[in-house]
Amino acid sequence: MVVRKAFRSGAMAAVIAATGLAGTPAAAQFYLKNQSYPGQPVQGDETGIGQPMPGATPAELRASLVWNMRAALNVAALQCGFEPTLLTVTNYNAVLKDHTAELKGAFDTLTKYFVRVGKTKPKGQSMLDQFGTRTYSSFVTVAGQFAFCQTAASIGRDAVFTPRGQFGALSANRMAELRASLTSAFYETGVVPLSVGPSLPLPRLDAQCWDKKGRWRANRCGAFAFSPAA
């Protein structure tokens, strides 16, 4: 299945297939005032942070955080390309290259966890596939897309400059922030649509109100709703 391929061979990264060096993205200004999403460092077993992992050790929870962050940056690379200055694709690919060893270690740890919990290797693989599917799906958003894209771009940039072996620490420190950005909505930023004045009523458009020359028939349909152009 698709998730298994993504876990085993990085197929989702291949779909993106971007080239170039990672850099510092411009702060795309989606709102008059960008929202901030402060969050405390997490361990991985907090509600709403990741998929439940009963009986997981601290190392297994850290592996879950690493894989959640990888999934989030992958989703951002696929979902946020409408704003190229965020560099979500370029930086995600750089993260895969720079943090290969830690990502592989997290995957191996998760594999062993699910085999242990599932009792058999086939059952463990099935649970791992479900874990991957649900993890990726949990970062898909509509209402909070702008906020998520900005936050993921900031994290992706920082990940590029994070020393190898420290991607887990970055994930723990910023996962709460990233999760909070998913629930953002337009009106939460304090930005409201500008009013353009009262709306004008439209005239009736049915045939009986217009003659063959396109003139309004006031005798049939009353006064015209608004003054026609001269």
C-alpha positions as CSV (number, residue, x, y, z in Angstrom):
1,M,0.0,0.0,0.0
2,V,1.0,3.6,-0.5
3,V,2.0,4.3,3.1
4,R,4.2,1.3,3.3
5,K,6.0,2.5,0.2
6,A,6.4,5.9,1.7
7,F,7.9,4.4,4.9
8,R,10.2,2.0,3.1
9,S,11.5,4.0,0.1
10,G,10.6,7.7,0.6
11,A,8.2,7.6,-2.3
12,M,6.4,10.6,-1.3
13,A,9.6,12.6,-1.4
14,A,10.2,11.3,-4.9
15,V,6.9,12.7,-5.9
16,I,8.1,16.1,-4.9
17,A,11.4,15.8,-6.7
18,A,12.7,19.3,-6.2
19,T,16.2,20.5,-6.8
20,G,18.4,23.3,-5.4
21,L,19.8,24.3,-2.1
22,A,17.8,25.0,1.0
23,G,17.6,28.6,2.1
24,T,15.8,31.0,4.3
25,P,12.2,31.5,3.1
26,A,10.6,34.9,3.1
27,A,7.8,35.2,5.7
28,A,4.8,35.0,3.4
29,Q,2.4,37.6,4.8
30,F,-1.1,36.0,4.5
31,Y,-2.6,38.3,7.2
32,L,-2.3,41.9,8.3
33,K,-0.8,40.5,11.5
34,N,0.5,36.9,11.5
35,Q,-0.7,34.7,14.4
36,S,1.8,33.1,16.7
37,Y,1.3,29.6,18.2
38,P,3.5,29.2,21.2
39,G,3.7,25.7,22.7
40,Q,5.7,23.9,25.3
41,P,8.0,21.0,24.5
42,V,6.2,17.7,24.5
43,Q,7.1,14.0,25.1
44,G,4.8,12.5,22.5
45,D,2.1,11.0,24.6
46,E,0.1,14.2,25.1
47,T,-3.5,14.4,23.8
48,G,-3.7,15.7,20.3
49,I,0.1,15.5,19.6
50,G,0.2,12.2,17.8
51,Q,-1.4,8.8,17.4
52,P,-1.8,6.8,20.7
53,M,1.0,4.4,21.5
54,P,0.1,2.4,24.6
55,G,3.1,1.1,26.5
56,A,5.6,3.0,24.4
57,T,9.0,3.8,26.0
58,P,10.4,7.3,25.9
59,A,12.6,6.3,23.0
60,E,9.6,5.1,21.1
61,L,7.6,8.2,21.8
62,R,10.6,10.3,20.6
63,A,10.6,8.2,17.4
64,S,6.9,8.9,17.0
65,L,7.6,12.7,17.3
66,V,10.3,12.5,14.7
67,W,8.0,10.6,12.3
68,N,5.2,13.0,12.9
69,M,7.4,16.0,12.1
70,R,8.7,14.3,9.0
71,A,5.1,13.6,7.9
72,A,4.1,17.2,8.6
73,L,6.9,18.7,6.6
74,N,6.0,16.2,3.8
75,V,2.4,17.4,3.8
76,A,3.5,21.0,3.8
77,A,5.7,20.3,0.8
78,L,2.7,18.9,-1.0
79,Q,0.2,21.4,0.2
80,C,2.0,24.7,0.4
81,G,3.5,25.0,-3.1
82,F,1.1,27.8,-3.9
83,E,3.5,30.1,-2.0
84,P,7.0,29.3,-3.4
85,T,8.8,31.7,-1.0
86,L,8.1,29.4,1.9
87,L,10.5,26.9,0.3
88,T,8.6,24.0,1.8
89,V,9.6,21.6,-1.0
90,T,13.3,22.5,-1.1
91,N,13.7,22.5,2.7
92,Y,11.9,19.2,3.1
93,N,14.2,17.5,0.6
94,A,17.2,19.0,2.4
95,V,15.8,17.6,5.7
96,L,15.5,14.1,4.2
97,K,19.2,14.3,3.2
98,D,20.6,15.9,6.3
99,H,18.7,13.8,8.9
100,T,18.6,10.5,7.0
101,A,20.2,8.5,9.9
102,E,17.8,9.9,12.6
103,L,14.8,9.4,10.4
104,K,15.8,5.8,9.7
105,G,16.4,5.2,13.3
106,A,13.0,6.5,14.2
107,F,11.4,4.3,11.6
108,D,13.2,1.2,12.8
109,T,12.2,2.0,16.4
110,L,8.5,2.4,15.4
111,T,8.7,-0.9,13.4
112,K,9.9,-2.8,16.5
113,Y,7.3,-1.1,18.7
114,F,4.4,-2.3,16.5
115,V,5.8,-5.8,16.1
116,R,6.0,-6.0,19.9
117,V,2.5,-4.7,20.4
118,G,1.0,-6.6,17.5
119,K,2.7,-9.9,18.7
120,T,3.5,-10.9,15.1
121,K,5.4,-9.3,12.3
122,P,2.5,-9.2,9.8
123,K,0.2,-7.7,12.4
124,G,2.9,-5.2,13.4
125,Q,3.3,-4.2,9.8
126,S,-0.4,-3.6,9.4
127,M,-0.5,-1.4,12.6
128,L,2.5,0.5,11.3
129,D,0.7,1.1,8.0
130,Q,-2.3,2.4,9.9
131,F,-0.1,4.6,12.0
132,G,1.5,6.1,8.9
133,T,-1.8,6.8,7.2
134,R,-3.4,8.4,10.2
135,T,-0.3,10.5,10.9
136,Y,-0.2,11.9,7.4
137,S,-4.0,12.6,7.4
138,S,-3.8,14.4,10.7
139,F,-1.8,17.2,9.1
140,V,-4.2,17.9,6.3
141,T,-6.2,21.1,6.9
142,V,-8.4,23.5,5.0
143,A,-9.4,26.3,7.4
144,G,-5.9,26.5,8.9
145,Q,-3.9,26.0,5.7
146,F,-2.2,29.4,5.7
147,A,-1.2,29.2,9.3
148,F,0.0,25.6,9.0
149,C,2.0,26.4,5.9
150,Q,3.7,29.4,7.6
151,T,4.5,27.4,10.7
152,A,5.7,24.3,8.9
153,A,7.9,26.5,6.7
154,S,9.5,28.1,9.8
155,I,10.1,24.6,11.3
156,G,11.5,23.3,8.0
157,R,13.9,26.2,7.8
158,D,15.1,25.6,11.3
159,A,15.4,21.8,10.6
160,V,17.8,22.5,7.8
161,F,20.1,24.3,10.3
162,T,19.6,21.8,13.1
163,P,22.7,19.6,13.8
164,R,22.4,16.0,12.8
165,G,21.1,13.9,15.6
166,Q,19.0,16.8,17.0
167,F,15.9,16.5,14.7
168,G,14.1,14.8,17.6
169,A,14.7,17.6,19.9
170,L,13.4,20.1,17.3
171,S,10.3,17.9,16.9
172,A,9.6,17.8,20.6
173,N,10.1,21.6,21.0
174,R,7.8,22.6,18.1
175,M,5.2,19.9,17.7
176,A,2.7,21.6,19.9
177,E,3.1,24.9,18.0
178,L,2.6,23.0,14.7
179,R,-0.5,21.2,15.9
180,A,-2.0,24.5,17.2
181,S,-1.6,26.0,13.7
182,L,-3.9,23.4,12.2
183,T,-6.9,24.8,14.0
184,S,-6.4,28.4,12.9
185,A,-9.1,30.1,10.9
186,F,-9.2,33.4,9.1
187,Y,-11.2,35.4,11.7
188,E,-8.9,34.2,14.5
189,T,-6.2,36.5,13.2
190,G,-8.2,39.7,13.9
191,V,-8.5,40.4,10.1
192,V,-12.0,41.1,8.9
193,P,-13.2,41.7,5.3
194,L,-13.4,45.4,4.4
195,S,-16.9,46.6,3.7
196,V,-17.6,48.1,0.3
197,G,-20.9,49.7,1.3
198,P,-24.5,48.4,1.1
199,S,-25.2,45.9,-1.6
200,L,-27.5,47.0,-4.4
201,P,-30.6,45.0,-5.2
202,L,-30.6,43.3,-8.6
203,P,-33.4,43.8,-11.1
204,R,-35.6,41.0,-12.2
205,L,-34.1,39.1,-15.1
206,D,-37.2,37.2,-16.4
207,A,-38.2,37.9,-20.0
208,Q,-41.5,39.7,-19.2
209,C,-39.6,42.6,-17.7
210,W,-37.6,43.4,-20.8
211,D,-38.7,44.3,-24.3
212,K,-37.1,43.1,-27.5
213,K,-34.6,46.0,-27.5
214,G,-33.4,45.2,-23.9
215,R,-35.4,48.1,-22.3
216,W,-37.0,47.7,-18.9
217,R,-40.8,47.4,-18.8
218,A,-41.7,49.4,-15.7
219,N,-45.4,49.0,-16.5
220,R,-45.0,45.2,-15.9
221,C,-42.3,45.0,-13.3
222,G,-42.4,48.3,-11.4
223,A,-39.5,50.7,-10.9
224,F,-36.1,49.6,-12.0
225,A,-34.0,48.3,-9.0
226,F,-31.1,50.6,-9.7
227,S,-30.4,53.4,-12.2
228,P,-29.1,51.9,-15.5
229,A,-25.9,53.3,-17.1
230,A,-26.4,56.3,-19.3
